[in-house]
Amino acid sequence: MSAAGSPLPVARAPVTWLQRLPLRRDNSTWTYWLQQPAHQFPISITGVIAKVCKSEDALGWIEAWRTVWEPRGNTVHAAMQHFALHRWGAPSELWPLNDTDGQRLDCSQPPEPAGLRYGAYSDWIRPLFAQPLWAHITVVGAEVMVYDLEDNVAGTMDLILRFPDGSHGMADLKTLSASGRKYDTRAQIGAGISMAEQRFGLEFSRGLTIWSGPGQCEIQTHRADDCRRKWRQTMNRYSAIWRPF
């Protein structure tokens, strides 16, 4: 007890953040390569899923509306990464680099949803930051690049979470317009789970899709086994059609 008779604050244990793998990405093409050993991946997780799961009409629609969804998605993802790095005290070497000057973004300060950096999409960001989920989990990785040499695929996952039971979750953030429709994200989450299990030796119990829309945010939960299975089905189909023996 303190001198005033009120309970002393409970000290929180520092979060052990996942360290970066020797993997790099060209942000203009979303091409990945390993530094040690040197290896360039021919396709990303997103590329595999687009080939297998998206029709030509769907891909055409995605491209036609790129100027709308791409800046929104990039900004909301950057805000969530900043939020996670600040709230769970990530070391400065994990802070992202600014596109303008190449200096690390100061994540010792919290993100401002209505500020200059993120304010254009504050209607998406405020409900995201207010999610009750954050009070019950610990983030141990944000914008985590992972890879699989056997499948010859690499990609970036939005968040890796640790639950109170010690298991982990893979979270994928999706932004929607006011009239946007949800879709199946299990293959992408399953790819991240499978690769993170290989690279970090973590136990995953579930995947989460974070649906961020204007004025609302919803969390959808999936069994980790279902996500792994969906990814394996997707990768097998891709290999059968585009990587014939």
Beta strands, then each sheet from edge to edge (+ up, - down):
strand 1: 23-26
strand 2: 31-34
strand 3: 39-40
strand 4: 43-44
strand 5: 138-148
strand 6: 153-162
strand 7: 168-175
strand 8: 204-213
strand 9: 216-223
sheet 1: 1+ 2- 3+
sheet 2: 4+ 6+ 5-
sheet 3: 4+ 6+ 7- 8- 9+
end
